[in-house]
Amino acid sequence: MKRILSFIVVVLITTGVMIGTSPGLLKSLKLGLDLKGGFEILYEAQPLEAGQRVTSQSLIQTAQSLERRINALGTTEPEVTTEGTNRIRVRLAGVSNEAEVRSMLKKPAELTFRSATAADAKKPGQYSKIELRGNDFVENGAVVGYDQLNQPEISIKVKDKAKFAEITKRLMNKELAIFLDDELLSAPTVRSELTDGSASITGNYTRDEANKLADTINLGALPLKLTEKYSQSVGATLGQLSLDQTIRAGLIGSIIILIFMIAMFRVPGLVASFCLIVHTWLVLVIFYLGGFVLTLPGIAAFVLGIGMAVDANIITYERIKEEIKSGKTIRSS
């Protein structure tokens, strides 16, 4: 009797938790563009200047730059991945201003070093005069090292030594801010005139921050041009229709499975049916906690997993029935 009561309590508590959390859980799941609508673009990356090549690092940094641009538009959960040696795939779900996003993504990432003008003096943190651009720097010339106090610093090299000397002389004890697109990354102060074409950027950087800044400068020294090779658009209405039809089909199939299990195996079938419902809820929880994106193929795999769980129950219960038919007790079977 204690075991039966314990089982009933566990079932009731589990059912209550599932009923209470399922609505919020379903609303929180991230949907792919085939369910939510959106578009997918495959870009081929090429260097802007002749004689340069696309490196794996520049490709990764360009993908990260694209992701920052997309996030600035307020688009949720963009999927930006590199493929092969020179391709970047962008997937955006729930985007309404597709033309604007396409236009923005095609522009190369622009690295600039800027100074403040007289007009900027009234606005702290404003830097409007562009002193250097990404292509003014030596390719892969930014390297992270350590100063005498064992603090991370970024060493950089420029192509035109005379130009750099003039800029550093004019901006002595003033800030030379570093921007990627229109995002301020750092604003180091010029401490001396630099005539050899090299400089060190110091500050309260962690090793990771210094590496990130060096990578960004190297990216700016090798800006990539993106050419659209493939695109696919899915309307929000079509995506919602696919989701509705898939859920409806899944529910009908699941109900048929539960009825079959209960009709075939009675009480064990009822237990198995409850366990299948818990299994389904737990998979949804894993999707939510892992931040996974649910797509149509994902739902198909989800339903297949339920089918495999049913197969496991059927095999188990059929073996138990065989043992009972051979004369063994239920506990022994």
C-alpha positions as CSV (number, residue, x, y, z in Angstrom):
1,M,0.0,0.0,0.0
2,K,2.9,2.4,0.8
3,R,4.4,1.8,-2.6
4,I,1.1,2.4,-4.3
5,L,0.5,5.6,-2.4
6,S,4.1,6.7,-3.1
7,F,3.6,6.1,-6.8
8,I,0.3,8.1,-6.8
9,V,2.0,11.0,-5.0
10,V,4.9,11.0,-7.5
11,V,2.5,10.9,-10.5
12,L,0.4,13.8,-9.1
13,I,3.4,16.0,-8.3
14,T,5.0,15.3,-11.7
15,T,1.7,16.0,-13.5
16,G,1.3,19.3,-11.6
17,V,4.8,20.4,-12.5
18,M,4.3,19.5,-16.1
19,I,0.9,21.3,-16.3
20,G,2.2,24.4,-14.6
21,T,5.4,24.8,-16.6
22,S,4.3,23.5,-20.1
23,P,2.6,26.8,-21.4
24,G,5.6,28.9,-20.5
25,L,8.0,26.3,-21.7
26,L,6.4,26.1,-25.1
27,K,6.3,29.9,-25.5
28,S,10.0,30.1,-24.6
29,L,11.3,27.6,-27.2
30,K,13.3,29.1,-30.0
31,L,11.9,28.3,-33.4
32,G,13.9,28.1,-36.6
33,L,13.2,30.1,-39.7
34,D,11.2,27.2,-41.3
35,L,8.7,27.5,-38.4
36,K,8.9,31.2,-37.5
37,G,9.6,32.7,-40.9
38,G,12.7,34.6,-41.9
39,F,15.6,34.1,-44.3
40,E,18.9,32.4,-44.9
41,I,21.9,33.7,-46.9
42,L,25.1,32.0,-47.9
43,Y,28.0,34.5,-48.5
44,E,31.3,34.0,-50.2
45,A,34.1,36.1,-48.7
46,Q,36.8,37.8,-50.8
47,P,39.5,40.3,-49.8
48,L,38.9,43.9,-50.8
49,E,42.5,44.4,-51.9
50,A,44.3,42.4,-54.6
51,G,47.1,40.0,-53.5
52,Q,45.5,39.4,-50.1
53,R,43.8,36.1,-49.1
54,V,41.0,35.0,-46.8
55,T,42.4,33.5,-43.6
56,S,40.4,31.3,-41.2
57,Q,40.8,34.0,-38.5
58,S,39.6,36.8,-40.7
59,L,36.6,34.7,-41.7
60,I,35.7,34.0,-38.1
61,Q,36.1,37.6,-37.1
62,T,34.0,38.7,-40.1
63,A,31.2,36.3,-38.9
64,Q,31.4,37.8,-35.4
65,S,31.2,41.3,-36.9
66,L,28.1,40.2,-38.8
67,E,26.5,38.9,-35.6
68,R,27.2,42.1,-33.8
69,R,25.5,44.1,-36.6
70,I,22.5,41.8,-36.5
71,N,22.2,42.1,-32.7
72,A,22.3,45.9,-33.0
73,L,19.1,45.7,-35.1
74,G,17.3,43.9,-32.2
75,T,17.0,40.6,-34.1
76,T,16.9,37.7,-31.6
77,E,19.1,34.6,-31.8
78,P,20.9,35.1,-35.2
79,E,22.7,32.0,-36.4
80,V,26.0,33.0,-38.1
81,T,28.4,30.1,-39.0
82,T,31.5,29.8,-41.2
83,E,31.7,27.0,-43.8
84,G,34.8,25.8,-45.6
85,T,37.6,28.3,-46.2
86,N,35.6,31.3,-47.5
87,R,31.9,31.1,-46.8
88,I,29.6,32.4,-44.1
89,R,26.0,31.3,-43.6
90,V,23.5,33.6,-41.9
91,R,20.1,32.4,-40.6
92,L,17.6,34.9,-39.2
93,A,14.2,34.0,-37.9
94,G,11.3,36.4,-37.5
95,V,12.8,39.2,-39.6
96,S,10.4,41.6,-41.2
97,N,12.8,44.3,-42.7
98,E,14.6,41.8,-44.9
99,A,15.9,44.4,-47.4
100,E,17.4,46.6,-44.7
101,V,19.2,43.6,-43.1
102,R,20.5,42.4,-46.4
103,S,21.9,45.8,-47.3
104,M,23.6,46.2,-43.9
105,L,25.2,42.7,-44.0
106,K,26.9,43.2,-47.3
107,K,29.1,46.1,-46.1
108,P,32.6,45.2,-45.1
109,A,33.5,45.5,-41.4
110,E,35.1,49.0,-41.1
111,L,37.8,49.5,-38.5
112,T,38.6,53.2,-37.8
113,F,40.8,55.1,-35.4
114,R,39.2,58.4,-34.6
115,S,40.0,61.6,-32.7
116,A,37.8,64.3,-31.1
117,T,37.3,67.6,-32.9
118,A,36.6,71.0,-31.4
119,A,32.9,70.4,-31.9
120,D,33.2,67.1,-30.1
121,A,34.7,68.7,-27.0
122,K,31.2,69.6,-25.9
123,K,30.2,65.9,-26.1
124,P,32.4,63.7,-23.9
125,G,33.0,60.3,-25.6
126,Q,32.3,61.8,-29.1
127,Y,35.0,61.1,-31.8
128,S,34.1,62.2,-35.3
129,K,37.4,62.7,-37.2
130,I,38.8,59.5,-38.8
131,E,42.6,59.4,-38.5
132,L,43.3,55.8,-39.6
133,R,41.4,53.0,-41.3
134,G,41.8,49.3,-41.2
135,N,43.8,49.1,-44.4
136,D,46.4,51.5,-42.9
137,F,47.6,48.7,-40.7
138,V,50.0,45.9,-41.5
139,E,48.2,42.6,-42.1
140,N,48.2,40.5,-38.9
141,G,50.4,43.2,-37.3
142,A,48.5,43.3,-34.0
143,V,50.0,41.0,-31.4
144,V,49.3,40.6,-27.7
145,G,52.2,40.8,-25.3
146,Y,53.0,42.0,-21.8
147,D,54.4,45.2,-20.4
148,Q,57.0,45.7,-17.6
149,L,54.2,45.3,-15.0
150,N,53.1,42.0,-16.6
151,Q,49.9,43.6,-17.9
152,P,48.5,42.7,-21.4
153,E,49.3,45.1,-24.2
154,I,48.6,45.1,-27.9
155,S,51.4,45.9,-30.3
156,I,50.4,47.3,-33.7
157,K,52.2,48.3,-36.9
158,V,51.1,50.7,-39.6
159,K,52.1,50.9,-43.3
160,D,52.8,54.7,-43.5
161,K,55.3,55.7,-40.7
162,A,55.2,59.4,-41.6
163,K,51.4,59.6,-41.4
164,F,51.4,57.8,-38.1
165,A,54.1,60.1,-36.7
166,E,52.1,63.2,-37.7
167,I,49.0,61.8,-36.1
168,T,50.6,60.9,-32.8
169,K,52.5,64.2,-32.6
170,R,49.2,66.2,-33.1
171,L,47.3,64.1,-30.6
172,M,49.9,64.0,-27.8
173,N,48.1,63.3,-24.5
174,K,44.8,63.0,-26.3
175,E,42.6,60.0,-27.0
176,L,42.7,58.0,-30.3
177,A,39.6,56.0,-30.1
178,I,39.2,52.6,-31.8
179,F,35.8,51.8,-33.6
180,L,34.5,48.8,-35.4
181,D,31.7,50.1,-37.6
182,D,30.1,52.6,-35.1
183,E,30.9,50.7,-32.0
184,L,33.5,52.1,-29.6
185,L,36.0,49.4,-28.6
186,S,38.6,51.3,-26.8
187,A,40.0,54.9,-26.4
188,P,43.7,54.8,-25.5
189,T,45.6,58.0,-24.9
190,V,48.6,58.9,-27.1
191,R,51.6,59.3,-24.8
192,S,54.4,60.1,-27.3
193,E,55.2,60.8,-30.9
194,L,55.8,57.5,-32.7
195,T,58.1,57.6,-35.7
196,D,58.9,53.9,-36.4
197,G,55.4,52.9,-37.4
198,S,54.7,50.8,-34.4
199,A,52.8,51.4,-31.1
200,S,51.6,49.7,-28.0
201,I,48.0,49.9,-26.7
202,T,47.9,49.6,-23.0
203,G,45.1,49.8,-20.4
204,N,43.3,47.7,-17.8
205,Y,42.7,44.9,-20.3
206,T,42.3,41.2,-19.4
207,R,44.1,38.7,-21.6
208,D,40.8,37.9,-23.3
209,E,40.0,41.5,-23.9
210,A,43.4,42.2,-25.3
211,N,43.2,39.2,-27.7
212,K,39.7,40.3,-28.8
213,L,41.0,43.8,-29.6
214,A,44.1,42.5,-31.4
215,D,41.8,40.2,-33.5
216,T,39.6,43.1,-34.4
217,I,42.5,45.3,-35.5
218,N,43.8,42.4,-37.7
219,L,40.3,42.0,-39.1
220,G,40.3,45.7,-40.0
221,A,43.6,45.2,-41.8
222,L,42.0,42.6,-44.0
223,P,38.4,43.6,-44.6
224,L,36.4,41.0,-46.6
225,K,33.9,41.7,-49.3
226,L,30.8,39.4,-49.0
227,T,29.1,38.1,-52.2
228,E,25.7,36.5,-51.9
229,K,25.7,33.0,-53.4
230,Y,22.4,31.6,-52.1
231,S,19.4,32.8,-50.3
232,Q,16.1,31.3,-49.1
233,S,13.1,33.2,-47.6
234,V,10.3,31.7,-45.6
235,G,7.2,33.9,-44.9
236,A,6.0,34.1,-41.3
237,T,2.5,32.8,-42.4
238,L,4.0,29.8,-44.1
239,G,6.2,29.1,-41.1
240,Q,3.3,29.3,-38.7
241,L,1.2,27.0,-41.0
242,S,4.0,24.4,-41.0
243,L,4.2,24.6,-37.2
244,D,0.4,24.3,-36.7
245,Q,0.2,21.3,-39.1
246,T,3.2,19.6,-37.5
247,I,1.9,20.0,-33.9
248,R,-1.6,18.8,-35.0
249,A,-0.1,15.7,-36.7
250,G,2.1,15.0,-33.7
251,L,-0.8,15.3,-31.2
252,I,-3.0,12.9,-33.3
253,G,-0.1,10.4,-33.6
254,S,0.7,10.6,-29.9
255,I,-3.0,10.1,-28.8
256,I,-3.2,7.0,-31.1
257,I,0.0,5.6,-29.5
258,L,-1.3,6.2,-26.0
259,I,-4.6,4.5,-26.8
260,F,-2.8,1.6,-28.4
261,M,-0.5,1.1,-25.3
262,I,-3.4,1.2,-22.8
263,A,-5.6,-1.1,-24.9
264,M,-2.8,-3.7,-25.4
265,F,-1.2,-3.7,-21.9
266,R,-3.8,-2.3,-19.6
267,V,-2.1,-1.1,-16.3
268,P,1.5,-1.4,-17.6
269,G,0.3,0.4,-20.8
270,L,-1.1,3.2,-18.6
271,V,2.2,3.5,-16.8
272,A,4.1,3.5,-20.1
273,S,1.9,6.2,-21.5
274,F,2.5,8.4,-18.5
275,C,6.2,7.8,-18.8
276,L,6.1,8.8,-22.5
277,I,4.4,12.1,-21.6
278,V,7.1,12.8,-19.0
279,H,9.8,11.8,-21.6
280,T,8.3,14.4,-24.0
281,W,8.2,17.1,-21.4
282,L,11.8,16.4,-20.3
283,V,13.0,16.6,-24.0
284,L,11.3,20.0,-24.2
285,V,13.0,21.1,-21.0
286,I,16.4,20.1,-22.5
287,F,15.7,22.1,-25.6
288,Y,14.9,25.1,-23.5
289,L,17.9,24.8,-21.1
290,G,20.3,24.1,-23.9
291,G,19.0,27.1,-26.0
292,F,18.5,24.8,-29.0
293,V,16.5,26.0,-32.0
294,L,13.6,23.9,-32.9
295,T,13.1,23.3,-36.7
296,L,10.9,21.0,-38.7
297,P,13.6,18.3,-39.0
298,G,14.1,18.7,-35.2
299,I,10.4,18.0,-34.6
300,A,10.6,14.9,-36.9
301,A,13.5,13.6,-34.8
302,F,11.5,14.5,-31.7
303,V,8.6,12.3,-32.9
304,L,11.0,9.5,-33.9
305,G,12.4,9.5,-30.4
306,I,8.9,9.0,-29.0
307,G,8.4,6.1,-31.4
308,M,11.7,4.5,-30.2
309,A,10.6,4.9,-26.6
310,V,7.3,3.1,-27.5
311,D,9.2,0.3,-29.1
312,A,11.3,-0.2,-25.9
313,N,8.1,-0.4,-23.8
314,I,6.5,-2.9,-26.2
315,I,9.5,-5.1,-26.2
316,T,9.7,-5.0,-22.4
317,Y,6.0,-5.8,-21.8
318,E,5.9,-8.5,-24.5
319,R,8.8,-10.3,-22.7
320,I,6.9,-10.0,-19.4
321,K,3.8,-11.5,-20.9
322,E,5.9,-14.4,-22.3
323,E,7.3,-15.1,-18.9
324,I,3.9,-15.0,-17.3
325,K,2.6,-17.5,-20.0
326,S,5.4,-19.9,-19.1
327,G,4.1,-20.1,-15.5
328,K,6.1,-17.6,-13.6
329,T,4.7,-15.1,-11.1
330,I,4.2,-11.5,-12.0
331,R,7.1,-10.4,-9.7
332,S,9.4,-13.0,-11.2
333,S,8.3,-12.2,-14.8
